[in-house]
Amino acid sequence: MSGSPFTSQRDAALALLTSDAILTRRAGSFLGQLVVDATPLTTKQRDWLSSLLDRAELPELGGDA
């Protein structure tokens, strides 16, 4: 992965949604929710988002995001 870490979960989700990554309906729904809802992520949600970012070869989510 290259580039600076994402500073917000919204930015990370938007990057995934607009990338060429192949996403499941469930993943797309999850990412759409992150775009509109700034509620802090649970550990499980953060892990899933990190996994999606890694598979799409996008930067990681920053520590404070």
LODREN-788381 format. One line per field, with one value per residue (C-alpha): residue number from 0; residue in three letters; x, y, z. Coordinates in nm, 2 decimals, always signed. Example, Ala and Ser with C-alpha at 12.3 -4.5 7.8 and 13.67 -1.06 7.14 Angstrom:
BEGIN
n (0, 1) .
res (ALA, SER) .
px (+1.23, +1.37) .
py (-0.45, -0.11) .
pz (+0.78, +0.71) .
% end
This chain:
BEGIN
n (0, 1, 2, 3, 4, 5, 6, 7, 8, 9, 10, 11, 12, 13, 14, 15, 16, 17, 18, 19, 20, 21, 22, 23, 24, 25, 26, 27, 28, 29, 30, 31, 32, 33, 34, 35, 36, 37, 38, 39, 40, 41, 42, 43, 44, 45, 46, 47, 48, 49, 50, 51, 52, 53, 54, 55, 56, 57, 58, 59, 60, 61, 62, 63, 64) .
res (MET, SER, GLY, SER, PRO, PHE, THR, SER, GLN, ARG, ASP, ALA, ALA, LEU, ALA, LEU, LEU, THR, SER, ASP, ALA, ILE, LEU, THR, ARG, ARG, ALA, GLY, SER, PHE, LEU, GLY, GLN, LEU, VAL, VAL, ASP, ALA, THR, PRO, LEU, THR, THR, LYS, GLN, ARG, ASP, TRP, LEU, SER, SER, LEU, LEU, ASP, ARG, ALA, GLU, LEU, PRO, GLU, LEU, GLY, GLY, ASP, ALA) .
px (+0.00, +0.12, +0.02, -0.07, -0.32, -0.68, -0.77, -1.14, -1.35, -1.57, -1.27, -1.16, -1.51, -1.55, -1.21, -1.32, -1.66, -1.50, -1.21, -1.20, -1.23, -1.49, -1.72, -2.00, -2.34, -2.28, -1.95, -2.10, -2.38, -2.13, -1.92, -2.22, -2.32, -1.97, -2.00, -2.31, -2.26, -1.96, -2.03, -1.70, -1.62, -1.62, -1.31, -1.48, -1.59, -1.24, -1.08, -1.32, -1.26, -0.88, -0.92, -1.12, -0.86, -0.57, -0.74, -0.80, -0.43, -0.54, -0.37, -0.46, -0.70, -0.51, -0.50, -0.74, -0.99) .
py (+0.00, +0.34, +0.69, +0.86, +0.69, +0.80, +1.06, +0.96, +0.65, +0.85, +0.93, +0.56, +0.44, +0.69, +0.58, +0.22, +0.29, +0.49, +0.24, -0.05, -0.29, -0.56, -0.53, -0.75, -0.60, -0.63, -0.45, -0.17, -0.13, -0.11, +0.15, +0.35, +0.37, +0.48, +0.77, +0.91, +0.81, +0.93, +0.70, +0.55, +0.21, -0.10, -0.31, -0.56, -0.29, -0.13, -0.47, -0.52, -0.17, -0.23, -0.56, -0.40, -0.13, -0.38, -0.59, -0.28, -0.18, +0.15, +0.33, +0.22, +0.40, +0.63, +0.58, +0.86, +0.80) .
pz (+0.00, -0.08, +0.02, +0.34, +0.57, +0.54, +0.81, +0.83, +0.78, +0.54, +0.31, +0.33, +0.24, -0.05, -0.19, -0.18, -0.34, -0.62, -0.68, -0.92, -0.62, -0.66, -0.36, -0.24, -0.18, +0.20, +0.17, -0.04, +0.21, +0.50, +0.31, +0.23, +0.59, +0.68, +0.43, +0.60, +0.97, +1.16, +1.46, +1.58, +1.44, +1.65, +1.65, +1.41, +1.18, +1.18, +1.10, +0.81, +0.67, +0.70, +0.52, +0.24, +0.20, +0.20, -0.07, -0.28, -0.23, -0.08, +0.22, +0.56, +0.80, +1.03, +1.41, +1.50, +1.22) .
% end
